Amino acid sequence: MSLEDRQSALVAERRKQIFEAAIKVFARKGYHAATVSEIAREAGLGKGTLYEYIRSKKEMLFLVAEEGHAMILAEIDEITKQDLSPLEKWRGAISVQLRLMDRYKETATAVLPQILGMSEHESSRLVQMNEKYIEKFSTIYEEGVAAGVFRQVDSMLLNVLVCNFCVLWGNSPEMREYCGSVDKFEDFLMDVIFKGIIA
C-alpha cells in the first residue's frame, strides 16, 4: 500500500471514528448541549487531533450527514446489484433509508432540525449529496418504467417525496410513537405509493 493510500485509509478510519462518537454524544445530549471536547473524548482522540479533521461543531453536522449518506448509498448499491425486480429494489432502497433513520433515531431527532435549518449557502454540500441519493432512486424507478412495472410520472418529484417521507421517520418522535414500529411505517408508505387511496 502506498503512502497516499495509507493516508486515505487513515482519514476514512478517523472520519468513521468521529462519526460514531458524534452520533452517540448528539443522541445523549442533543446538538446544542454537545461539545467538541465531549465528542473527542468519546472518540478516544485528543481535541487537537479531532480538529485536524473537523474544524467546528457545524462541520460535525456535515460529517454526520455525509457518513450517513455514504452508508445509505453503499447499501442501495448492493441492492441494485442483486437479481431483483424493480419493485423489490425500490422497496429495498426505501427500507435501507428508513432502517438507518430508525437505528440512529435519537441522533436524527437531534441533528435533522439543524441540518434542515441551514442557509442555502451552507446546505449546498448537502444538496449535492441528496442529488446522488435521488439519482439512485431514479435509476430504479426508470428501470421499472422500462419494464412496464411503474407508470411514468415526474421522477424527481416522486423521489423527493419518498426521501422526505423517510426523513419524517427520523425527524418526528411523534410519528414513531404513533406508528410503534418502522415496519408499520414502511408498509403504510409502500401501500400508499403503490395502491394510492382511491377505493
N, C-alpha and C positions, 0 to 999 in steps of 0.2 A: 504494500500500500504506500503510495506516495505521500510526501509531507502535506500536500494540498488536500488529499483525500482524508488523511488523519485529522487535519484541522476542521474539515467539513463535518466529519463524523463527531468530533468533539462539540462543535456548535450545535448539531442536531441533538446530541445527548443532553447538553446543558439546557437547551430550549425545552425539551421534554421534562427534565428535572424541575425547571422553574414553573412550567405549566402545571404539573401535578401538585406542586406546593401552592401555587396561586389559587387553584380551584378549591383546595382544602381550606385555605385561610378565608377566601371570599365566602365560601359556604358557611363557615363557622362564625364570621364576624360581620359579613356584609362588605360591600365595596368601600364605603366611606370610612368605616372604622378600621379597616385593614391598613397595615403599613408595609412599606417595602422591607423594613427590617424584619418584621414577622415572617414575611414570605421567604426572605433569605435564610432565616433560621430553620423554617420548615423544610427548605430545600437542602439544608446542610451546607450552605455556601456562606462565605463572608459577604458582607454588604458590598464591598469593593468589587468582588468577583461578579456578583449579580449585576452590578452597574456596567460591567463590560458587555453585557448582553441586553439589558433593559435599562433605559435612562430615566424612567419615571413610572408612576402608577398608571398613568394613561397608556404608556407603552405596554404595560402589563395587560391591559384590556385587549390591545391588538394581538398580543401573543396568544391570549386565551382564545380569541376568535379565530386566528389563523390556524392554530393547532387543532381546534375543534373542526374547522372546515376541512383540514387535511385528513383527519380521521374519517369524516363522512365520505369525502371523495374517494379515499382508498377503498372503503368498504363497498361503495357503489360500483367502483371499477371491477371489484371481484364479482359482484352480482352480474354485471353486464357481460362478463366473460363466460358465464355459465350457459348451458343449453336450456334456456327457459323461454317461455312465451313472453311477449311484450307485457301482458297483464301481470305475469309473475314478477318480471323485472321491475315494473312500475311499483307494485306493492312492496317488493323488497327494498327498493330505494326509499320509499316513504317510511318504511319500518326502521331502516337504518337511522334516519334523522330523528324520528320520534323516540327511539330507544336510547340514542345518545343524549337527547334532551332529558329523558327520564333518569338516566344514570347520573347525570350531573344537574339534577333539577334545582338543588339548593344554590349551586353556583349560578345557574342560568337565571334564577329569580333575582340574584344579587347584581349580576352584571348586564343582563339584557337591557334594562331601562337605561343604563349608562351608554351602552352601545347604540341603542335606537335614538338616544337623545343627542348624539354627536352632531356637530355642524356639518354642512355639506363638504367643506374643505377637509375636515377630519375624517369623514366617512368615505372618502374617495378610495382608500385602500380596501375598505370593506365591500364597496360596490364591485370592485374587480373580483374579489373572492366570490361574491354572490353570483356574478356572471358565469363563473366556472361551474358553480353548482347548478344554475338554471340550464346551462348547456348540457350537463349530464342528463337531466330530466327530459330536455327537449329531444335528445338523441333517442331515448327510449320511446318517447311519445311518437316521434316521426316514424320509427320502426313499426310501431303499432298501427299507424295510419296506413303505411305502405302495405301492411299485411291484412288490412281490412278489419282490424280488431277495434280501432278507435275511429271515431268520426273526426273530420277536420274542423278544428276551432282555432282561435288565436293561441298559439303555443306559448308565447311569452306571458300573456295574462293568466293562462291556466297554471303554468308552473310557478309564477309568483304567488298566486293564490294558494297553491299547495304548500309552498315554502312558508308562507305566513301562518297557515293553519298549524304547521309543525312548530313554529316559533311560539305560537299561542300556548302550546302544551308546556314549554319550558318557562314561559313568562307569567303564567297565571296559576298560582296556588289554588285559587277558587275553582278553576276548571278541573284541576287534578283531583280536588276534593269531591267535586260533583260527579265526575266520571268514575272515580275509585281505582281505575287501572288504565295503563297505557293501551292495553289490549282492547278495552271497550272503546276508547277514543279512536284507535286505528280502525276498528271495524265500522264505527259510525262514519268516519271520514271516507273510507273506501265505498261504503254503501251510498252515501250522498253523491260522491263523484261519479260513480258508475251507474247508479239507478235513478238519481235525481229525487225529486219529491212529488212528481206527478203520479197520482194513483193509477 
